Amino acid sequence: MHLAAVRLRLTDRRRLSSPTRLRRHLDARVARARDAARRRAADPVGGVPRGPVPHELRQTCHTRFRDLPGTTVHTLVPATDEPSDTPRDICVYLPGGHHIDPPDAARWGLVSRLTDAGFRVDVPVTDPPPLVTAATAVPVVRQVLAEARATAAATGHRVVLLGEGAGGGLALAALLADPAPGDPGVTTAPSRVALVSPWLDPALDDPAVAGLVGRDPVLHPAGLRVAAEAWRGDLPADDPRVAPLAAPSLRGLPPVEVWAGDREILLPGCRALAARLAAEGVPHRLHVTPGAVHAWLLASTPEGRRDASALVNDLLEG
């Protein structure tokens, strides 16, 4: 793993092991988000969007963004000899970050892999809670999926959904949410879903979690529970928009690929999801990488590069 990635992971662990540190970090993120919103309102053209695309990616991709409530949706298309509006398969990628942090360099690196493979990639970046919560984020994600489906279907192309970390839980929650009035419903469904180290159990109360805390060098339940409480907002703790495994049924989901490391505290939730999918007849595969930590696919290690390539290939073939 690159030194910068090691430092980032150690910082995550220190912050997440202390509820007080996590609350301070969340407060700082909220203050920055509010300041950025004021600047965007004062200068709609020159204001900086949420989670701006790194310079390196802007050299290899055509980029644009649009704003939805509490969310900036970045669209990246590989810069080739073809026009930037050439129809292609679309990957909607919901990045992790504990519902608090915008995409970091490693997550944009995964976006680069996806565009290199030929995908158009839509990346919704949300404000932290309480500016955005599960109740407001789920309909926005459903809207992004519906718009992507409409664009892709017009030219016979596909939409795939990739959720990682907290974005993995949000991805599943959006697919399982009951349609609201005017919601496009089933037309939001992608052809394939991949969940990488998804955070599916916000309470982290599976007994198996305790046995993994000492082995997980990245995540800790203490801080994650603080983030989960903020993300929940006014919803009940067992609302499927917050805790997708609480949904009464998973039937009707498209094929699901779940990726997890055997050292991360999110593994029990991934196993629980796989068991539910099997029991309800949903096509799926659970990939567990020995010795891997949370979101190892984002790291420049042999295992990370290998599994990231396999993930992208699965999305291409789905």
N, C-alpha and C positions, 0 to 999 in steps of 0.2 A: 504494500500500500504506500502511496506517495506520502512524504512527510506532512504535507499540508492536510491530507486526509486523516492521518493519524492524529494530528493536533485537533482537527475538527471533531473527531469521534471522542477524544478525551474530554474536550470542552462540553460536548453533549452529555456525557456521563456525569461530569461534575454538576452540571446544571440540573439534570434530571433526578439526581439523587437527593436533591434538596428542594422541597416545596417552596421555601422562601426564595431561593435563587430563581426558580422557575417563574414565580409570580413577578419578581423584579424584571426578569427578561420579558415576560408577556407585557407588563406595563410599559416598558421601553418600546417594544414593537408597536403597541397601540398608539403611543405618542407620536412615533414616526409616521404611522399610517395616517393619523389625523392631520399632521403637518403636510404630508404629501397630498392629501385630499384638498387642503386649502390652496396649495400651490397649483394643483390641476384646475381648480375652480377659477383661480385668478388668471391662469394662462392655459386655456384648453388645448392650444396647439403645441406649446412648448413644454407643458408639464410632463414630468417623468412618470411613465406608467408603472404599475405595480410589477415588481420583479423584472426589471428591464433585461432584454436579451444581451448576453455578453458580446463584446466587440468581435471576438473570434468567430462566433456563429454568424454574425451579420456579414462577415466576409465570404461565407460559403452558402448562405441561404438568403432568399428573398423573405423579408419579414414585414409583418403589419400587425396591428393590434386593434381591438375594439373593447369598449367598456360596457359591462353589464353591472347590475347592482352589486356593489362591493367586490367586484371582480374585474380583472383585465384578462382578456383572452388573447394570447399571442399565437399567431399563425406563422409557421415556418415552412418554406417550400425549398427543396434543393435548387441551388442556382446552377442550372445546366443550360445547354443551348436551346432548350425548349422554352416557350413563353411561360411566365410565372403562373399563369392561370390554366396551364395544361391539366386536364382531369387526371386524378391519381387516387389511390387508396388513402384514406385518412386515419390517422391514429390520434385519438383524444387521450392525452396523458395528464393524469392528476398526480402531481408530485407530492412527496412527503414533506415533513417539517413540523410534525406534532400539531398541525393546524395553526402554527404560529409563524414559522419562518418561510420566507420566499425561497424559490429554488436556488441551490448553491451551484458551484461550478461542476460538481460531480453529476448533479441531476441534469444540467444543461448538456453535459457530456453524453448522457443517455439519449437526449433529444438529437444530438449530432449523429449518433449511431442510427437512429430511426430515419433521419433525413437522408443519410448516406445510403440507406436501403431503399430509398425512393418514396417514402411516405411524405405526405403533407402532415404536419404535426400541429395540433391545436393544444395549447397549454393554458388552462385557466389558473390564474394566480389570485387568491382571495386575500382580503384583509384579515387580520387576526381577530379572534373573539375578544370582546363581545360585538365588535363592529359587524362581523359575519358569524353566524352560528349554523348548526346543522339544519335548522328550519329554513334558513334563507339560502344556504348553499345548495341543498339538494335540488330545488327547482331550477336554479341557474345551471347546474350540471346537466339536468334533463334537457334544458333549452339548447345548450351547446351540442349535446348528442343529437337532438332532433334536427338542428340546422346542418350538422355534418352529414346525417343520414340523407337529408333532402338533397344536398349538394352531390354526394357520392352516387345516390340512386339515379340521378338524372343522366349519368354517363355510364351506368353499369359498374360502378366501383363499390368498394367495401368500406365499412367503418369498423375499426377495432378499438377497444377500450383498454388502456393500461393504467392501473392505479398502483402506487407504491407508498408504503408506510401508511400515514394517515390518509393519503390519497386513495389507498386501496380500500379502506373502510368506507370512504365517501363514494367511491365507484360502486361498490356493492349496494350501499344504501340508496343511491340514485336509481339503480336498476330495480330495486324492490319496492320503491315508494309507490303508494297509491296515487294514481293520477289526480291532480287537482282540476277544477273546472278550467277548460281551455288547454289543458296539458295534452301534448300529442300522443301520450300513452305508448303503445307498443312500437310506434314508429321510432322511438328513441333507442330501441334495442340494437346493439352492435352485433356483428357476425361472430365475434370472438372476444373473450375477456382474459386479461392476464393480470394477476395480482402478485406484486413482489413485496415480501415482508409486510403483508397488510395488517393494519391495526384494526381488528374486528371486535375485540372485547374491551371496551373502554374502561371497565372496572378492573380488569386484569385479576379477576377473583377465581380463576381456575386453579385448583390446588397445585397443578403441575408448574405454574408460574414460579412459585416460591423456590422450587428446586433448580430453576434456571437463573435466578437473580445473580448468584455468585459466578456464573459462567458467562454472563452477558456483559461485555466491556463497554457497550454503547448505551443501552436503555436501562431505565430503572422505574419501577412502578410508582414511586413516590411523586416524582415530577409529572409523569404521564397522567396520573389521576387528576392533578390540578388542571392540566391542559384539557382533559376530557370534560371536567366539570364546567369550564368556561365555554367549551364548544357546545355542550348540551343546552345551555341557555335555560329557557323555561320548559323544555320538553321533559317528559318522564324519562328516567334512566333506561327503561326498557323499550323506548320508542325505537322502531327499526331505523329511523333516520340517524339515530345516535349509535345504536347497537344492532347492526344488521343481522347478527345471528339470532336476535329475538324475533325476527320476522316469522309469521306462522307457516309460511311455505316458501321454498326456493324453486318450486317447479316453474318451468317456462324460461329459465335463464339460458342464455347461449352457452356453448362450451367454455369452460373455465380452466385456466392453468394457474396453479398456485405455487409460488416459489418461496422457500423459507430456508434459513440456516438453522442448524441444530443447536446453536448456542444462544439464540435470541428468545427473549421472554414472550414474543408474539407467536412462537411456534404452536403452543397449545390451541390458540384460536384458529390457526391455519388447519390443524388436525381436526378440530371440531367442525370447521366448514367442510372439509373433505368428507367427513363422515355424513354430514347432512346431505351433501350433494349426491353421495353414493346411495343413501337411503331413499332419496326422492327422484332418482333416475336421471340426474343431470350429468351429461358428459363432462368429465374433468380429469385432471392429473395433478397430483401433489408431488412437487420436486423438493426434496430436502437435501441440502448440501452439507456433508459432514464437516465440522470445524468452522462453518461459516457464521459470521455475525450479521447483525441487522443491515440490510441493504448492501450486502457485499457485492452485488452485481454492479454497483456504482464505482467500485474501487478498481484501480489499475494493478490488480494482482492476477496471476494466471487463472485462478478460479473465477474471479470477477469477470475477466475478459471472456473466458470460455462460456460462462453461464449467460452473460449478456448477449453474446452472439447466438446462443441457443434460443434465448427469449425472442430476439428479433426474428430469427428464422421461423419460430412457431407462429408469430404474428403474420409473417408473410404468407405462410402456408394455410392459415386458417380460413 
